Amino acid sequence: ARCCAPHGRLHTFEFNAQRADTARAEFERNGLSGLVSVAEADVCADGFVGLEPRSVDAVFLDLPEPWLAIPHLRRVLKPSAAFASYSPCVEQAQKTVAELQRLGVDDLKTLEARQRDFEVKHFTADRLDGTQSTYLAAKPRPHMRGHTAFLTFATLPPDFFPDDDDDDDAAAPS
């Protein structure tokens, strides 16, 4: 939220009322309520309610089915807006990419993000001249703990956006 300051605004949408209330309280507690609006809404079914057309510079989706929200973005995002989506499963990333491609997006990149712990420590080793030296070394731990995730990024092309008189958010670009 602080990245938007002083003139921008962060809009977050939460399907669950209790989580929306928790988010509002957390933003208030951290002094960010002036930069953040929290709405209780199902963006996959109802879109990004309350946002003006062409008013959003970027979006980050963290949803179980982000591909369902993508058609609704066509109304609220500014041309050449940035898109990012977090998906714990590769199948979610695949469906998200497929929906973006269906709507004419071809500047896409999906990255895998994995937690991989490293052990960093000092060790002492004998040198060939008989002296010892201390070194700092890092090596990956043998097993990955946690889980993988996939981040999909895109820059949305001008033809992603419908004409101003086009009310059909789900229609593919012409």
Phi, psi and omega in degrees: 000324182294336178294336181277341185293152002265350188254346182269182183211143175254128177248126177237142182239133181229128181290324185268125184298318181296318178292325177297316178296319178298317179297315178302314181296321180293317177297320177297314181298329181265010176070027184248002186298337177285344180254348189234136169245136179246123179241141173269110183197154174261095185293337179289321181269318190251354182081192185265075186299141177089351179266138179289150175301140176056040184249358188246130181276330184204157178222143172232117180259133173228081187226154175296327180228070186298332181299336179285336180273339187302314179302328180290338180293335183301333181278323191260337182280147173282152175305143182065026178292157177267142181234138172215147180217138177255130178223127178289336184242143181298328179297324176294318178297320179298315180293324178296313179297317180300319180292319177298317178295321178301327181267012172095009180272126178236353177266081187235150173212131174241130180242145172266131177245120180236143174279124177223111182283142176242144173261122179243123181204161174273143173219157180250135181227148176283137176265164181297333180275006178092353178270174178242149176230149177256134182234155172255126183229153176230134176218147180290145174291151188292337183235137176280126174252147184102206180218167179272166175209163182234133178246126178248131181237147177205152166253125187276125183285162180304326182281000173292332189266135179287163172298155182302331181269004179270114181267355185270094181296335185271351184289143176288153179293153180274000000 
